Amino acid sequence: MPDERPNNLENLDAEDAKLVTLARGARSRIAAPEGAALRDETGRTYASATVALPSLRLSAVQAAVAQAVAAGARSIEAIAVVGPTTLTQVDPEGQSALRDLGGDSVRVILVQS
């Protein structure tokens, strides 16, 4: 699964830029370490942030994938993950969730901020 960190966000197409905006919003709403937004095979989008409760821990990617599955998504086209300046790849659990629903062809956009 290729991880991608755009050097210039202006080079993203409108649909991928929308994912970055949604991921940033999800992250900032609760001041989470990471935010993620994904687009399914029909173009629907799902956004989430890291969940860190005493009894439940999910990465932003896992939470976004869970939302998509709960809404009936069958595949993932792309996901944007916004995180700290140390963000270089999707966490292993998130990678597994992406593969489970999207296979190895999911476009991954990493944004450090």
Backbone torsions as a table, in degrees:
resi	resn	phi	psi	omega
1	MET	NA	112.8	-177.1
2	PRO	-73.3	132.9	172.6
3	ASP	-97.3	143.0	-174.6
4	GLU	-134.8	132.1	175.8
5	ARG	-119.8	102.7	-176.9
6	PRO	-63.9	133.8	175.8
7	ASN	-73.4	-33.5	-177.2
8	ASN	-135.2	110.2	-177.3
9	LEU	-63.6	-18.6	177.1
10	GLU	-67.8	-17.3	179.6
11	ASN	-82.0	-5.7	179.0
12	LEU	-77.0	147.0	173.8
13	ASP	-72.9	169.8	-173.4
14	ALA	-60.1	-39.2	-178.7
15	GLU	-67.8	-39.7	177.8
16	ASP	-71.9	-36.6	176.6
17	ALA	-63.0	-35.9	176.8
18	LYS	-61.7	-41.4	178.0
19	LEU	-61.0	-42.9	179.3
20	VAL	-61.7	-43.7	179.0
21	THR	-61.7	-44.3	179.2
22	LEU	-64.8	-40.1	179.1
23	ALA	-65.2	-41.7	177.3
24	ARG	-61.9	-42.4	179.7
25	GLY	-63.6	-43.4	179.3
26	ALA	-63.0	-40.9	-179.9
27	ARG	-65.9	-47.5	-174.5
28	SER	-71.5	-29.0	-178.0
29	ARG	-56.2	-36.6	-178.4
30	ILE	-122.2	14.1	-179.5
31	ALA	53.3	45.4	-178.4
32	ALA	-82.8	158.5	176.7
33	PRO	-62.6	-35.5	-179.0
34	GLU	-140.1	152.4	171.2
35	GLY	-128.3	149.9	179.1
36	ALA	-141.2	148.0	174.5
37	ALA	-140.8	134.8	-179.9
38	LEU	-126.2	157.9	177.1
39	ARG	-117.9	128.7	-179.4
40	ASP	-88.9	-174.2	-174.9
41	GLU	-67.0	-16.9	179.4
42	THR	-100.6	-3.0	-178.8
43	GLY	96.1	-3.4	176.9
44	ARG	-69.1	149.5	-179.4
45	THR	-119.4	151.2	-179.3
46	TYR	-138.2	132.7	-179.4
47	ALA	-127.5	144.4	179.6
48	SER	-155.7	173.1	178.4
49	ALA	-131.2	170.0	177.2
50	THR	-56.5	134.7	176.6
51	VAL	-108.1	120.8	-178.5
52	ALA	-133.4	75.8	175.7
53	LEU	-100.6	159.1	178.2
54	PRO	-56.2	-34.5	-176.0
55	SER	-104.9	-0.6	-177.7
56	LEU	-150.5	124.8	177.7
57	ARG	-129.0	122.2	176.6
58	LEU	-135.9	139.3	171.3
59	SER	-71.2	163.9	177.9
60	ALA	-59.3	-38.2	179.2
61	VAL	-64.8	-47.5	178.8
62	GLN	-59.0	-42.2	-178.7
63	ALA	-66.1	-40.7	178.4
64	ALA	-66.6	-41.0	177.8
65	VAL	-64.0	-42.1	179.2
66	ALA	-60.9	-41.6	177.3
67	GLN	-61.2	-43.9	-179.2
68	ALA	-63.1	-45.0	179.4
69	VAL	-62.3	-44.1	-179.3
70	ALA	-63.2	-25.1	179.9
71	ALA	-92.1	-0.5	176.0
72	GLY	98.0	10.0	178.5
73	ALA	-61.4	143.0	178.9
74	ARG	-107.9	-16.1	-177.8
75	SER	-159.3	164.3	178.7
76	ILE	-121.3	132.1	174.3
77	GLU	-87.6	-46.9	-173.8
78	ALA	-155.1	156.6	174.8
79	ILE	-142.3	140.4	172.8
80	ALA	-112.9	135.7	178.2
81	VAL	-124.2	124.0	178.4
82	VAL	-110.5	127.1	-177.8
83	GLY	-151.7	-166.5	-177.2
84	PRO	-68.4	171.8	-178.5
85	THR	-64.4	-12.5	178.2
86	THR	-90.4	-1.7	-179.0
87	LEU	-67.6	117.9	179.3
88	THR	-126.1	-14.1	178.5
89	GLN	-163.3	163.3	174.8
90	VAL	-72.0	139.5	179.3
91	ASP	-58.8	153.7	-176.4
92	PRO	-55.8	-39.9	179.9
93	GLU	-67.0	-39.2	177.0
94	GLY	-65.1	-40.5	176.8
95	GLN	-59.7	-42.1	179.1
96	SER	-63.0	-43.3	179.3
97	ALA	-63.1	-41.2	178.2
98	LEU	-62.7	-43.0	178.6
99	ARG	-64.0	-40.3	-179.7
100	ASP	-57.4	-40.0	-175.8
101	LEU	-99.5	-30.7	-173.3
102	GLY	-117.8	-3.2	-176.9
103	GLY	71.3	-156.8	-177.5
104	ASP	-94.6	4.9	-174.5
105	SER	-101.0	9.1	-178.8
106	VAL	-69.6	129.0	175.2
107	ARG	-78.1	124.3	-178.1
108	VAL	-113.5	124.8	179.6
109	ILE	-114.7	115.8	178.1
110	LEU	-102.5	133.7	179.5
111	VAL	-128.6	121.0	176.9
112	GLN	-92.2	132.5	176.4
113	SER	-151.1	NA	NA
